[in-house]
Amino acid sequence: MRKICIITGTRAEYGLLRWLMQSIEDDPDLTLQIIATGMHLSPEFGLTYQEIERDGFQIDRKVEMLTSSDTSVGITKSMGLGLIGFADALNELRPDVIVVLGDRFEIFSAVSAALVARIPVAHIHGGESTEGLIDEAMRHSITKMSHLHYVATDEYRQRVIQLGEQPGQVFLVGALGIDNIIRMQLLEREALETALNFKFGPKNLLITFHPVTLDASTAENQMGELLAALAVLDDTKLIFTLPNADTDGRIIIEMVKNFVAQNSNARAYSSLGQLRYLSCIAQVDGVVGNSSSGLLEVPSFHKGTIDIGDRQRGRLKARSVINCDPTRDSIGAALTQLYSSNFHAALEKVSNPYGEGGATAKIFSSIKAVSLDGIIKKRFYNETKK
């Protein structure tokens, strides 16, 4: 039986991988292994490994790696701890292939350990560009350490091939998050209000803002500008989801908590989970911040996204995405556009560049059937000499 090990470190990442995990678990010819790490194991970020267990999965190993510091030194030390922990976990589990998603430092540590252990890596959502983040280099490095590639758009497929990966090992599948929208029975407004313990108003916004990790010491200033733009919206209910464990993330968390304490129209959540998060998107007027979800999933709801600053610069964006600078005036202008009649009229015709669903089934079929013989020894693909 092929042993497939899923490695997850964040709530959002697990939400994307959940149906793939279920498909593997349900297949009698496959063995599912799960390693939880990073934010999943942190009380500060909601101990979200419990959500994995509530969904009926057994976590085979937990790799503790987060330190109490979100400085560049603290994050680097976390990566080192992760490398040590993954070395032991992979040696004990001995999977036939590991499956990872995205670009975070936890995943970089896991894939580095797998490379040395000669374990094949299947990487989801490679080839994407986020020019404002450390994650940009992490993602492309993970691509070079991986052997199977599942990408969301043809442009990203070409980028992975440009990095020297064999075209036959790069599969266009679309974005996993769209499958959640299709598969999940989202909460109606009243049920969602009960689940959130929060009443929606005539206007509502969902806000997620993360640090721009390639900018030094900008988190506090940029978050301050966003909060200043939101503070004048007396007629709008504000739902904040707190940022990930990134450099300077705790600064943003503290600022959001202080804002919520002073504004009765606002509420913050360390983790909404996929059901409440997607249900919120369906109910609000738009999504504000710099999360990848605003680009990958929100367009499928035909809702507007205000994308602030450089964090997602380089990614493909639907016409429902409004770009703005991280200043209160620019954010305010974007909010005005979000509520304009012309913008709203165009939303129904928006097409999501990340597909219409089906990524889970495509990845599952490939990982189950693909030959792993000799896959570790990669040959650099040079298109000019094919």
C-alpha positions in Angstrom: 0.0 0.0 0.0 1.3 3.4 -1.0 1.9 5.6 2.1 1.1 9.2 1.3 2.0 11.7 4.0 0.2 15.1 4.1 2.1 17.8 6.0 0.2 20.9 7.2 1.2 23.8 9.3 -1.7 26.3 9.1 -5.5 26.4 9.3 -5.9 27.8 5.8 -3.6 25.1 4.3 -5.4 22.3 6.0 -8.7 23.7 4.7 -7.4 23.4 1.2 -6.0 19.9 1.7 -9.0 18.5 3.7 -10.8 16.8 0.8 -7.6 15.4 -0.7 -6.9 13.8 2.7 -10.4 12.4 2.8 -10.0 10.8 -0.6 -6.7 9.2 0.4 -8.2 8.0 3.7 -11.2 6.4 1.9 -9.1 4.5 -0.6 -8.3 0.9 0.4 -5.1 0.9 -1.7 -3.6 3.9 0.1 -2.4 4.7 3.6 -2.8 8.3 4.8 -0.2 9.7 7.1 -0.6 13.2 8.7 2.1 15.4 10.2 0.8 18.6 11.9 3.2 21.4 12.7 3.6 25.2 13.0 0.5 27.1 14.0 -1.6 24.0 14.4 0.2 23.3 17.6 0.2 26.8 19.1 -2.4 28.0 21.7 -1.8 31.5 20.5 -3.2 30.5 17.0 -6.1 28.4 18.2 -4.6 24.9 18.5 -6.1 24.2 15.1 -4.8 20.6 15.0 -8.0 19.9 17.0 -10.0 20.8 13.9 -8.1 18.1 12.0 -9.0 15.6 14.7 -12.6 16.7 14.8 -12.9 15.9 11.1 -12.1 12.3 11.9 -8.4 12.2 11.0 -5.6 10.7 13.0 -2.5 12.8 13.3 0.5 10.5 13.1 3.2 13.0 14.2 3.3 16.5 15.6 6.4 18.6 14.9 6.7 21.5 17.3 8.8 24.3 15.8 7.4 27.7 16.6 9.3 29.9 19.0 7.8 32.7 21.0 9.5 35.2 18.8 8.3 36.5 15.4 11.5 38.4 14.6 13.6 37.3 11.7 15.9 35.5 14.2 13.0 33.7 15.8 11.6 32.5 12.4 15.0 31.3 11.4 15.3 29.3 14.6 11.8 27.9 14.1 13.0 26.6 10.7 15.9 24.9 12.3 13.7 23.3 14.9 11.4 22.1 12.1 14.2 20.6 10.2 15.2 18.5 13.3 11.6 17.5 14.0 10.8 16.5 10.4 14.0 14.4 10.2 12.8 12.3 13.0 9.1 12.2 11.9 9.9 11.1 8.3 12.4 8.5 9.5 9.7 7.0 11.7 6.8 7.1 9.2 8.9 6.3 6.1 6.2 7.5 3.6 6.4 6.7 -0.1 5.7 10.4 -1.0 4.9 13.5 1.0 2.3 16.1 -0.2 2.8 19.8 0.7 1.1 23.0 -0.3 2.3 26.5 -0.8 5.3 28.4 0.3 5.6 28.8 4.1 8.7 28.3 6.1 7.3 25.3 7.9 6.9 23.6 4.5 10.4 24.6 3.4 11.8 22.8 6.5 9.7 19.7 5.8 10.7 19.5 2.2 14.4 20.1 3.0 14.3 17.1 5.4 12.5 15.0 2.7 15.2 15.8 0.2 18.0 14.5 2.4 15.9 11.5 3.3 15.3 10.7 -0.5 11.5 10.9 -0.1 9.6 12.1 -3.2 7.7 15.4 -2.8 4.4 16.4 -4.4 4.0 20.1 -4.3 0.7 22.0 -4.8 0.3 25.6 -5.9 3.9 26.0 -7.2 4.9 28.5 -9.9 3.0 31.4 -8.3 4.6 34.8 -7.7 4.3 36.9 -4.5 6.9 39.5 -5.0 6.5 41.2 -1.6 7.2 38.1 0.4 10.0 35.8 1.6 7.6 33.1 0.5 8.4 33.9 -3.1 11.8 32.4 -2.8 10.6 29.7 -0.5 8.0 28.5 -3.1 10.4 28.3 -6.0 13.0 26.5 -3.7 10.3 24.0 -2.8 9.6 23.5 -6.5 13.3 22.6 -7.1 13.2 20.1 -4.2 9.9 18.5 -5.4 9.2 15.8 -8.0 5.5 16.2 -8.8 3.9 19.6 -9.3 0.2 20.5 -9.2 -0.3 24.0 -10.4 -3.4 26.3 -10.5 -3.0 28.0 -13.9 -1.2 27.5 -17.2 1.0 30.5 -16.6 2.2 28.9 -13.3 2.8 25.6 -15.1 5.0 27.4 -17.6 6.9 29.0 -14.7 7.6 25.7 -13.0 8.9 24.3 -16.4 11.0 27.5 -16.7 12.6 26.4 -13.5 13.8 23.2 -15.2 11.1 20.8 -14.2 10.1 18.1 -16.7 6.7 19.1 -18.4 5.4 15.5 -17.8 5.7 16.0 -14.1 3.8 19.4 -14.0 0.0 19.0 -13.9 -2.5 21.8 -14.4 -5.3 21.2 -11.9 -6.7 24.6 -10.8 -7.0 25.9 -7.3 -7.9 23.6 -4.4 -9.9 26.2 -2.6 -12.6 26.3 -5.2 -13.5 22.7 -4.4 -14.4 23.8 -0.9 -16.8 26.3 -2.2 -18.5 23.6 -4.3 -18.5 20.8 -1.7 -19.4 22.6 1.5 -22.9 23.4 2.6 -22.3 27.0 3.7 -24.1 28.4 6.7 -27.0 30.7 6.2 -26.8 34.2 7.6 -28.7 33.5 10.9 -26.7 30.2 11.6 -23.5 32.0 10.8 -24.3 34.8 13.2 -24.9 32.2 15.9 -21.6 30.4 15.1 -19.7 33.7 15.3 -21.7 35.2 18.2 -21.8 38.3 16.1 -24.6 40.2 14.3 -24.2 41.3 10.7 -25.2 44.8 9.7 -26.4 46.5 6.5 -22.8 46.6 5.4 -20.1 44.0 6.3 -16.5 43.5 5.5 -14.1 40.5 6.1 -10.5 41.7 6.8 -7.3 39.7 6.8 -4.0 41.5 6.7 -0.6 39.8 6.9 2.9 41.3 7.2 4.8 42.0 4.0 7.8 40.0 5.0 10.3 41.5 2.5 9.6 45.0 3.8 11.5 45.8 7.0 9.4 47.2 9.9 6.4 48.1 7.8 3.8 46.0 9.6 2.8 48.5 12.2 2.6 51.4 9.8 0.6 49.6 7.2 -1.8 48.1 9.7 -2.2 51.5 11.2 -3.2 53.0 7.9 -5.7 50.1 7.3 -7.3 50.6 10.7 -7.6 54.3 10.2 -9.5 53.7 6.9 -11.8 51.3 8.7 -12.4 53.4 11.8 -14.6 55.9 9.9 -17.0 53.2 8.7 -19.6 53.6 11.5 -22.3 51.8 9.4 -20.2 48.7 8.6 -19.6 45.6 10.6 -16.0 44.4 10.5 -14.9 40.7 10.9 -11.1 40.3 11.3 -9.2 37.0 10.9 -5.8 37.2 12.6 -2.6 36.8 10.6 -0.3 33.8 10.5 3.0 33.2 12.4 5.1 35.4 10.2 7.8 38.0 10.9 6.1 40.9 12.8 2.8 39.1 12.9 2.3 39.6 16.6 2.4 43.4 16.1 -0.6 43.2 13.8 -2.4 40.8 16.2 -2.0 43.3 19.0 -3.2 46.2 16.9 -6.3 44.3 15.8 -7.2 43.3 19.3 -6.9 46.9 20.5 -9.0 48.1 17.6 -11.7 45.6 18.4 -11.7 46.5 22.1 -12.4 50.1 21.1 -15.0 49.5 18.3 -18.2 47.6 19.0 -18.8 47.1 15.3 -15.7 44.9 15.0 -14.8 41.3 16.0 -11.6 39.3 15.7 -11.1 35.5 15.3 -7.8 33.6 15.6 -9.3 30.9 13.4 -12.6 30.8 11.6 -12.1 27.4 10.0 -13.1 26.8 6.3 -16.8 26.5 6.9 -17.2 29.8 8.8 -14.6 31.6 6.7 -16.3 30.7 3.3 -19.7 31.4 4.8 -18.5 34.8 5.8 -17.4 35.5 2.2 -20.8 34.6 1.0 -22.4 37.1 3.4 -20.2 40.1 3.4 -19.9 42.9 0.8 -16.3 42.3 0.2 -12.9 41.1 1.4 -10.2 43.5 2.5 -6.5 42.9 3.1 -3.7 41.0 1.4 -4.5 37.3 1.8 -4.2 35.0 -1.2 -7.8 33.9 -0.6 -9.0 37.2 -1.8 -7.5 36.3 -5.2 -8.0 32.5 -5.4 -11.4 31.9 -3.8 -13.3 35.2 -3.4 -13.8 35.8 -7.2 -15.8 32.5 -7.3 -18.4 34.2 -5.0 -18.6 37.2 -7.4 -17.6 39.4 -4.5 -15.1 42.2 -4.5 -11.6 42.0 -3.1 -9.5 45.0 -2.0 -5.9 43.9 -2.3 -3.6 46.1 -0.3 0.1 46.7 -1.1 2.7 44.3 -2.5 2.1 41.0 -0.6 0.3 39.5 -3.6 2.0 41.4 -6.3 2.8 39.1 -9.3 -0.2 36.8 -8.8 -3.0 36.5 -11.5 -6.0 38.6 -10.4 -9.6 38.5 -11.5 -11.4 41.7 -12.5 -13.1 41.7 -9.1 -9.8 42.6 -7.4 -9.2 46.2 -6.6 -5.5 47.0 -6.0 -4.5 49.9 -3.7 -1.6 51.3 -1.8 -1.2 50.7 2.0 -2.3 54.2 2.8 -5.6 55.3 4.4 -6.5 57.5 1.4 -5.9 54.8 -1.1 -7.8 52.2 0.9 -10.6 54.7 1.4 -10.8 55.2 -2.4 -10.8 51.4 -2.9 -13.7 51.1 -0.4 -15.7 53.7 -2.3 -15.1 51.7 -5.6 -16.1 48.5 -3.8 -19.5 49.9 -3.1 -20.0 51.7 -6.4 -22.9 50.6 -8.6 -20.7 50.1 -11.7 -18.3 47.8 -9.8 -21.2 45.8 -8.4 -22.8 45.5 -11.8 -19.6 44.0 -13.3 -19.2 41.4 -10.5 -21.6 38.8 -11.9 -19.6 38.5 -15.1 -16.3 37.9 -13.3 -14.4 34.8 -14.2 -12.0 33.2 -11.7 -8.6 32.6 -13.4 -7.9 29.7 -11.0 -10.6 27.5 -12.5 -14.0 26.1 -11.6 -13.1 23.3 -9.3 -12.0 19.7 -9.6 -8.4 20.1 -8.4 -8.9 17.5 -5.6 -9.9 14.7 -7.9 -7.1 15.5 -10.4 -4.4 15.5 -7.7 -5.7 12.4 -6.1 -5.9 10.4 -9.3 -2.3 11.4 -10.2 -0.7 10.7 -6.8 -2.4 7.3 -6.6 -1.3 6.2 -10.1 1.9 7.9 -10.9 5.1 5.8 -10.9 7.6 6.7 -8.2 10.4 4.5 -9.6 13.5 6.6 -10.2 11.6 9.8 -9.6 14.2 11.1 -7.1 16.9 11.5 -9.7 15.6 14.5 -11.6 17.0 15.7 -15.0 17.0 19.5 -15.6 14.6 20.4 -18.4 16.1 22.9 -20.8 13.4 23.9 -23.3 15.9 25.2 -25.8 17.6 21.8 -26.0 14.6 19.5 -25.9 
